[in-house]
């Protein structure tokens, strides 16, 4: 009787190695059974020794594979300033769930998974500035009598140049750790974690000395517990408003309120900020009230389960979905116990989560005095998202100004004074009032030019004004940077195009376009906005505008302009002129007119039956599955609203595409 363990390739996380291990153990058991049956005992014992040696080699290789330090790319400009969250799909039953390391999309507030690890929960996470690795407390088993909690390094080997696919992550365990769900690193690489009302610490040198294993470490080898027992408690905090164990997460700041010297842990709790000194443990904890933008919605006091420190700027993301808020600790009024707070980004609702980031890089957030998101647009029925986070559905057909930009004067390379004047006009048509046409006018300098696309064929066409011709000549416009004149004071460039095949046999292909609008200044080319346009032939057009500079928000007009109050019918943004009179082609004007039910009419909203809504929700969930957004998110609710009234597969596919970077 002869057995042989089949060779296999090594994958990240040691998954295939573990498969080989199971095969070896099974063969060993079979060999023992064979011996018991008196079948070639000597031969079996020889084979058993071979299998034991193979098992030892696999165990060693598995541990080496996952326990080699795999740093997060904090030196890569593409990803170094990602606000990250560990998000657990089953926080109350870790063995049946999946934990992901996910990045925040600053425009949409959606978290997209970079890597995932099954059958565990991650919490109290931090990203070390010394070895640039992620460390977390891992709940490995949540069954009674108590969860198994281990300190571990998290390997997330995603490709910074291709973040579309979620990759498999892995864990290197260092032993049992005291229960915690709040942790962070300081600038020296010391890891702090909360255990009840205590703050404990593990130094960078201690972490570097730990010997890891691909499986949870139990028994005598309790490296982390030995450090805890050696007296690594930093301080105990029981001051109001509550003990430290009420805090969901914290960061370690290198300066305190009002710019005071020292190292502090800082944590957001609703509209309060708890600050306690680490460098001076006897110094009293203080609680500051936020002034400015308020994270509390509907009178509740939401948890902030993910908090980030970018080069000593503190940001708190709220699990309730109210957004990300910057806490300006250097401007805190210690006497008045207040601290300025500013909403800097949307953030989708999350739960069973924790935040981490590369702490020595600059923040990706830009602070303003308003709740500006920098991105807005129209999709579906249409559902309008403004640049300051408002959201509404327009039930009207006709021509509208979605976005306009009338910027200040600037100096051109030829020492001339110029200013930008772009107008993005759209046409909503049909019983469902989908966007059917898009017209981008550039009136910044003579000759004026225009770009146009309709859902008739999803083809970009361009015209340049000719004063000698009454009817402008339209020609097909494509990805050709050489066609853009450097003599113009403004540039409209088609930077990329993707033609995607339909996801359903009855659907037509879709065209995804990316446009860049820039100023040709004496300092060089300055980008004002990016446009993402998705068009499905014979169906609809969706578009999103992303502003590059928050200082330009004051020059924005149209339906998505910040600070405006949407009104029924958006009368002030509606045009009575025809598409051709506004600058579009006669052919497009006829197509759009024929698409209307009753030109210019208000449309009545029809409700869907409960069964139709349920079916639409299932379709949307399928198309949104890779986006990691909850069903309470506006984009998901809009998808259900549209899908139950039309072609669900097509609507859901386009809605999901709009949210992809």
N, C-alpha and C positions, 0 to 999 in steps of 0.2 A: 504494500500500500504506500503510494508516494504522493505527497502534496507539494504544491509550489504556490507561493504568494505571487499574484500577478503584479508586474511593475506598473507604476502609475505616475503621472506628472504631478508636480507640486503646484498648488494654487494658493493665492493670498488667503490667509485664514486657515490654511491646512485642511480644507474641507475634504479634498480627495485623499489626503493622507489619513484622515480619520476613517474614510471608507476602507482603505487598505488595512487599517488597524482592526476594524471589525472583521474583515475577511480572515486575518491572521488568527485572531482569537477563536473564530469559528472553526478553523482548521485544527487548532490546538485541542479544542474540545472534542472534535471528531476523532482525532488521534487517540485521545484518552479513552474514548468509547471503544475504539478499535482494540486498544490494549486490553481493556476489560473483557473483550470477546475473544482474547487469546489469538489475535491475528497479527503475527509477525511483530511481537513485542519489541525486540531489539531494533528492528528497522524503524518502528514508530518512534521509539525514544530518540533515535538519531535525528529523525525529521523534526521532532519536537524541539530539540536543541537549536536546530537551524531556525525554526519559527520564532523561538525566544529571542535569538539574536536579531532577526529582522524586526521584531516588535520593538526592541530597544532602539534600533536605528530610526524607525519611524517616529517613536516618541521624541527622540532627540531632535530630529529634523522639524517636527511639528512645532516644538517649543522655539527652536531657532528662527523658524519662519515668522511667527507672529510676535516674538519678543525682541527682534531687532527693531531699533527705534526707526519708525517711519514718520518723519516730521511733517506737519502741515506746512504747505508752501508759503510761509510768511515772507519769503523773499521774492515772491512772484507778484508783479503789479496787477495781474489779472484777478487775483483772488485774495491778496493779503489783507484787504479791509472788509472781508465778508463778516456781517453780523451772523453768528451761527447759533443754532439751537439744537440741543438733543431733545427729540420728541419721541415719546413712547406711545405706541398705539393702544397698549393695554396696561395702563398704569396700575390697575388693581389685580391684574393676573399676568405677570410678566412672562411666564413660560409659554403662553400661547400668543404673545404679541411680537412686535418688531420695533426696534429702536433705530432711529435715523439721526445722522448728523446733517442738518438742513441749513441752507442759506436763505436769507431774507431778500426778496425783490423789493427794492425801495420804492418802486413806482406802484406796484399792485398790493404790496403787503403780504404776498403769498410766500410760503416757505417751500423750497424745492430740495428734495433729498439728494445729497452727494454720495452717501453710502448708507448701508443698513446692516444691522446685526440682529438675527432672530433670537427669540426665546430669552431675552434679557430686558431689563430697564436700565437706563443711564440717568444719573443725577449728580448734583454737586460737581459739575464739570468745570474745568479750566484749561487754558492753553498756555503751556510753560514758555516764558521768554528765553529760557536757557537752551533746551533741546527742541523747542517748537513742536512738542508732541501734546496730544490731548490726553488728559487724565480725568477719570470720573470714578464715582462710586457705582458699582455694578450690582444690581439686585439679580442674582443668578437663579434663585428659586424662592417663590413667595408662598409656598405651601406651609401649613402649620408644622411645628409650633412657632417658628419665626423665620423671616426671610434670611437667606444667605447673602451677606453684603461683603463685597470685596473691592479693594482699591485696585484699579487697573489702568493700563495705558490703552488708548483706543487708536487703532490704525485705520485711516480712511484714505485708501490709495486711489482717489479719483484723479482724472486727467484734467489739469487746469485749462487746457486748450479745447477740451471737449467735455462739457459738463452736462450734456443731455441725458446720458445714461447713469443710472444709480448703480454703483459698484458694491461688491461685498466688502464689508469691514471685518475687523478681527480684534481680539482682545488678548492682552498679556496681563495675567493676574499676579498680584503681589501679596495677597493675604487679606484676612478679615480686617474690616475697618468699622469704627463706631458709626451708628446710623446717622445719615445726614442727607439733606437735599439742597444745600447751599454751599458752594465752594468757589474759590478764585485764587489766582496767583498774584504775587506782588512783582515788582520790577527785578528783584534779585532771584526770582524763581522759587520762592517759598510758597507752598500750597497751604492755604487756610481753608478750614471747613467747619461748619457749624454742627455741633452735637448737643441737641437740647439747648440749654442756655449757655453753653460753652463754645468758645472759639478755640480750635486746636490748630496745630501747624506741623508740617513736614517740610524740612529744608531741601533745597536742590541737591545738596550733597547726600542726604539720606536717600532721596529718590534714586540718585545715580548708583547707590550701593545696593539697591534692592535686586534680588534675583527673581526673575519672573518665570511663569509657567503658562502653557497654553490652556490649562485647566485650573479651576479654582483651587487655591492652596488651603489645605486643612491640616489639622494635626499640630505637630510641634513646630513646623516652619511658619511662624506667624510674625513676619517682619514688621508689618504696619502696627500690629497690636503691641509689639515690643516697644516701638517708638512711643505709642500712646501711654503705655505703662511707665515709660521713663520720665513722664512729666512734661508733655508738650502742650499743656493747656496754656493759652495766651491770656484769656480773661474770661470772667463770667459777667454777664450783663442781665440784670433784672429790673432795669429802670423802666418807667412808663414810656410809651403807651402799653407795652406788653413785654414779656420776656423775649429774648432773642429768637426763640424757636417759633415765633410768629412770622419771621421773615422768610420769603420764598427763595430769595437769591440775594447776593451782594457782590460788590466789586471792592478791590483794594485800591484806594486812591493815594497818590504820593503827596497830597496837600489837603488841608482840611477846609472848613467853612471860612470864607473871607480870605482865603489864601494862607491860612495858618500852617506853619511847618509841621512835618510829621507824617506818619503813615496812618491811614484811617480805613475802616471798612464803612461802606455807604450802601444803604438799601432803601428802595422805594416800597412803601406800603400804602396803596391808594394814593391820596393826595398829600401824604406825609413822607419825609425823608429822615431815616434814622442814621445818625453818624456817631461812631465810637472810635476812640483812638486805640491803635495797636501799639504804637511806639511809646505811649504813656498810658499803661493799662489802668492806672488809678484815676485818670481823668474821667469826669462824668460824661455819660452818654447824653446826647441832645437830640431832640426831635424837631424838625423844621417843617413848616407848612408851605406848600407850593403856592406861588403867586404867578399868574399868567395863565397859560393853557392848562385846563383841568382834565386829568385822566378819568375822573369819576363820571360814569354815565348812568342815568336813571337813579341816582341816589345810592348806588352800591359802592362798596370799597373793594375794587378788584385787586387780585394778586398780580404782582409783577414777577413772573416766573423766570424771565430771562433778562439779565442786566449786563451791560457791556461797558468797558473802560477802554477808550481809544486815546492813547497819549494823554491821559489824565482828564479826558472829557467823559462824563458819565451819562449813560443812556439806559432807559428802562422801557421794556416792551411789556404791555399788559395783556394778560391771558384773555380778557374779555373782548379784545379786538378794538379798543379805543385808540391804539396806535403806539408809536415809539416817542418818548418824551426825553429831551435833554434836561439835565439838572445842572444849572450853572452854579456849582458849589463855590467857585471863587467870588461870586457876587452875593453870597448869602449874607443876610443881616443877622448876626449872631445875637445881638441884643433883642431884636424883634422876633427872632426865631422864624424867619422866612427865607425862602430860596426861590429864585426865578425858575420857571419851567416853560418849555417850548415844545410843542408837537412838531416833530421833524419828518415823520414818515408814517404811512399806514402800517398795520400789523394785523394779520388774520388771527382770529381766536385760536388759542392753543390750550393745552392742558397736559399735565404730567411732563413737564419740560424743564430745560435749564439752558442758560446762555453761556457763551464763551467766544473768544476772539483773539487775534494777534494784538496784544496790548500796547506794543511800541509803535504802531503805524498810525497815520492820520485817519480820522473818522470819515466814513463815506457820506455822513449826513451833513447837510448844510442848514444852519439855523437861520430862521427868519422870525418875524414877530407874528406870523399868521400860521395857520395849519395847512400850508401849501405842500402838495405832494409832487409837483413838477410834471405830472402826467395826467392827461385827460383825453376824452374822445367820445365816440358814438359807436354803438354796436347793437345789432338786433333790431328791436321793435320801433324806434330806436331807444336805447337806454343811454342817457347822457351822464358822463362823469366829468365834473369840473376839476380845475387845477387845485382847488382848495378842498377837495374831498366830498363835495356834494354829489348827490345821485338822484336822478329822476327819470321818468319815462315820458316821452313826448307822444301824444296821440293826435298827430296832425301831419298832413301831406304838404308838399310844397318846397320852395327854395329857402334855405336858411344859411346864415353865417355861423359856421361851427367854431372857427378860430380866425382871428385877425391879429396882425402885429404891425404897429406903427411906432417904430423905434426912434430914438434921439439921433441927432446929427453925429456923424463920425467923419474922420479924415480918410480919403481914399489914397492909394499909392501915388496918384497924380496930384496930390495936394488939393483936391476938390472936396467941397462939403457935400455930403449925401446922407440920406436916411432911408431905412427899410420900410416898405409898405407891402406886406403880403396879406391876402385875403383867401381863406379856405372856405369855399361855398359847397354846400351839399344839397341833395334833393332826396326827400323821403317820399316814397310812392307805395301804392297798393293798399289792400285792406289791412295788412299788418304793419304798414308804414315803415318798411325796411328802407335803408339807404340804397338808392339805385345809381346815383351819380355823384362825382366829386370833381370840383373845379378849383384849381390853385392859381390865383392871379398874382402876378408880380408887377406892381406898378411903381417900383422903387426908382427906376430910371428909364429913359426912352432908349430903344423902343420897348413898350410893355410886352410881356410874354405871359403865356398861360399853359398849364398842363391840365389834362382832362382824362377821366376814366369813367366808364359806365359799366353796369353789370351785363350789358348786351353782349360784349365780347371780352371785357376785362383787359383791354389794350390801352396803354398810355399813348396819348396824342398830344402834340405840342404845336403852338402857333406863336409867331412873333409878329407884333403889330407892324403893318405896312401902310403908311398914310396914303399911298397911291391906290390902295385897294379897299373897297367898301366891305367886301366879304373876306374875312381872314382865311388863309390856307392852312389846313391842319395836316400834319404828317405824323407817322408813327415815331414814337420816342423810345429809345432803348438805353441799355447800360453802355454809355459811350462817354467817358470823361472828357475826351478830346473835343466833343461837341460843345462844351461849355466855354464861353468866351471869358478870358481873363480880363477883358476890358469892362465887363459889367461890374457894378458896385455890389450886386447881390448874386449869389450862386445857388442854383437849384440842381442838385446832383442825385441821380439814381445810383445808390451805392451797392445795392444787391437785389437780386430777384431769385425767388425759388418757385418752381412749378411743382406742385404736389399732386399726386394721383388721388382719386376719390377714395374715401374710406368705405363707401357703400356702392354697390354696382349701379344704383339708380342716380348717383350724384355725378356732377361734372367736376373736372379738375379745378383746383384753386390756385390762385396766383398771389404770392406774398411778396410785397415790394417794400424797400426801405429807402426813404428819401432824406437828404440832408439839406437844410436851408442855412446858408452862411453869408457873412458880410466880408467883402474884400477891402480890408482896411490897410492903412500904412504899416501896421504892426504884423500884418499877415491875415490869413483866413480865420475868422472867428465864427464858430457854429452857434446859431441861435436855437434851432429846434430840429428834432428828428421826427419823421412821420413813418409809422408802420401802417401799411394799407393791405388788407386782405380782400380779395374779390373772388366770388364764385360765379362763373358764367351762368346767366339766366336767373340768378338768385338775388344776391345782395353784395354790398360793399361795407366793410367795417374799417374804422381807422382810429389810430391813437397818436396823440401829439405829445412828445416829451421835450420840455424846455431844458436847455443846458444851464442857464444861469438864473438863479432866483431873482436877481436884480432886474431881469427883463420882464417879470410878471406884471409890473405896473403898466406895460405897454400892450398887454393882451386884450383883445376884444372877443365878442362872440359868445356862443352858448357855453363854452367851457371856461370862460374868463373867471378868475377868482373874485370873490366879493359880490357877485351879482345874485339877485334873488330870482330863481326860475319862476315864471308865471305860466298859467295855463295858456297853451298855444304859442308861447314865446313870441309874442307879437312884435317886440322890439328887435328881434333877430330875423324876422320873416320878411321876404321880399315879394312884392307884387309883380315885379318884372318877370318876363320869361327867362328861361335858361340862356337863350341866345342873346337877349338884351343885356344880360349880366356879363357876357363875354364867352359863353360856351358855343359849341357848334350847332348849326341848324339841325343836323341829323340827330345829335344827342337830345336836343330840345324836343323833337318829335317823339323819340323813343320814350323819354320821361313822361311826356304828356299822355301817351297811350298807356303807360304803366299805372297812372293814377285812376282811382275809383271815381272820385269827384274832385277835380283839381282844386286845391286850396282848402278842402273841407276838413273839419275836425272829425276824428274817428272815435267811435264808442268802444270802450274796453269790454270784451266778453270774458266771462269766467269759465274755467275748465271744470269738468266734473271731477270728483275725487279720484276715480279710477284713471282718468286721463292724466291727472297731475302725478299720480303714483308712477305710471308708466314713463312719463317725461322725466321724472326724478331719477329713475333707474338708468335711462339713456344718458342723462347728463353726468351721473356718477361714473359711468363707464368711461366717458371721454375725459373727465376731470381727474381720473384715478392717479395719474402721474404728477398732478399739480399740488397735491397735499394741501388742499383748501377745504374748510368745513362747508357743510350744506347751508350754513347761515350766512355765508359770504354773499355780497351783492351780486357778484358775477354768476354764482351758482343759481341764485334765485331768479336772475334774469334769464338764464338758460332754461330753467323749468317753465317760466312764463311764456317764452317763445316756443319751446319744443312741444308743448301741449296744444299749440294753436297751428302747427304746421309740420313740415318735414323734420321730425325730431332728430334723426341721425345727422342731417345736414346742418341744422341749427346748432346742435351740441358740438359738432366738430369745429365749426367756425368760432363759436364762443370760446372753446378751449384754446384754439390757435392764437386768439387775440391776447392771451395771458402769457404766452411763451416769450421769453426774451429774444 
